[in-house]
Amino acid sequence: MYAVIVTGGKQYKVTVGEEIFIEKLEGESGETVTFDTVLAIGSESGLQAGNAVSTAKVTGEIVRQGKNKKIVIYKYKAKKGYRRKNGHRQPYTRVRITAINA
């Protein structure tokens, strides 16, 4: 069984027991989170979508909070002496999916 959820402006296909990296959520390690926006649920019997999954929920447990690798942003303008170097580390939350309630 799998589900398609929406969080952080992105869609994720998840199964029970899977760990996913998503945009940062508030909470500490070990806390439970619920994803209410479920787009579809698939199983051996077929795919359910639309009003059939309007009450479905996916629950997960926060495994850890962290930051991705640093990316370097470098801006310059040729022959003008303008140079800017900047870095960014995007925060993320690692979540283990514990249940899909259809």
C-alpha positions as CSV (number, residue, x, y, z in Angstrom):
1,M,0.0,0.0,0.0
2,Y,1.2,3.5,-0.8
3,A,0.0,7.0,-0.6
4,V,0.7,10.3,-2.3
5,I,0.9,13.2,0.2
6,V,1.6,16.9,-0.1
7,T,3.9,18.8,2.3
8,G,6.2,21.7,1.8
9,G,4.8,22.4,-1.6
10,K,5.9,19.1,-2.9
11,Q,4.3,15.7,-3.5
12,Y,5.8,12.5,-2.1
13,K,4.9,8.8,-2.8
14,V,5.3,7.0,0.6
15,T,4.9,3.5,2.0
16,V,4.8,2.3,5.6
17,G,8.3,2.1,7.1
18,E,9.9,4.4,4.6
19,E,12.0,7.4,5.7
20,I,11.7,10.6,3.6
21,F,13.5,14.0,3.7
22,I,11.0,16.8,3.6
23,E,11.0,20.6,4.1
24,K,11.5,21.5,7.8
25,L,8.5,20.8,10.1
26,E,8.2,22.1,13.7
27,G,8.8,19.4,16.3
28,E,11.5,17.4,18.1
29,S,12.7,13.9,17.4
30,G,10.2,11.2,18.4
31,E,7.1,13.4,17.9
32,T,4.3,12.3,15.7
33,V,3.2,14.3,12.7
34,T,0.0,13.9,10.6
35,F,-0.3,14.6,6.9
36,D,-3.9,15.5,6.1
37,T,-3.5,16.3,2.4
38,V,-3.6,12.9,0.7
39,L,-4.0,12.9,-3.0
40,A,-4.2,9.2,-3.7
41,I,-3.9,5.8,-2.1
42,G,-2.9,2.8,-4.1
43,S,-3.1,-0.9,-3.2
44,E,-3.4,-4.3,-4.9
45,S,-7.1,-3.6,-5.4
46,G,-6.5,-0.4,-7.3
47,L,-6.1,3.3,-7.0
48,Q,-8.3,5.6,-5.0
49,A,-8.2,9.4,-5.6
50,G,-10.4,12.5,-5.2
51,N,-13.3,12.4,-2.8
52,A,-12.5,8.7,-1.9
53,V,-9.5,9.8,0.0
54,S,-10.7,13.1,1.4
55,T,-10.7,11.7,5.0
56,A,-7.5,9.7,4.6
57,K,-4.5,10.6,6.8
58,V,-0.9,9.5,6.9
59,T,1.0,9.5,10.2
60,G,4.7,9.6,10.7
61,E,7.4,10.0,13.4
62,I,10.1,12.6,13.2
63,V,13.5,10.9,13.1
64,R,15.7,14.0,13.1
65,Q,16.1,17.6,12.1
66,G,19.1,18.7,10.1
67,K,20.6,20.7,7.3
68,N,21.5,19.6,3.7
69,K,24.9,20.1,2.2
70,K,26.0,23.6,1.6
71,I,25.5,25.1,-1.9
72,V,27.6,28.0,-3.1
73,I,26.0,30.9,-4.8
74,Y,28.5,33.1,-6.8
75,K,27.4,36.3,-8.6
76,Y,29.6,38.5,-10.7
77,K,29.5,41.0,-13.5
78,A,32.2,40.8,-16.1
79,K,34.7,43.7,-16.3
80,K,33.0,45.6,-13.4
81,G,34.7,44.3,-10.3
82,Y,31.4,43.1,-8.8
83,R,31.8,39.7,-7.1
84,R,29.6,38.2,-4.4
85,K,30.0,34.7,-2.8
86,N,27.3,33.3,-0.6
87,G,26.4,29.9,0.8
88,H,23.1,28.3,1.9
89,R,22.2,25.1,3.8
90,Q,18.5,24.2,3.5
91,P,16.9,22.8,6.7
92,Y,15.1,19.5,6.5
93,T,13.1,17.0,8.6
94,R,13.6,13.3,8.3
95,V,10.3,11.4,8.8
96,R,9.5,7.7,9.1
97,I,6.0,6.8,7.9
98,T,4.2,4.7,10.5
99,A,0.6,4.3,9.2
100,I,-1.6,5.0,6.2
101,N,-5.3,5.4,7.4
102,A,-7.6,5.2,4.4
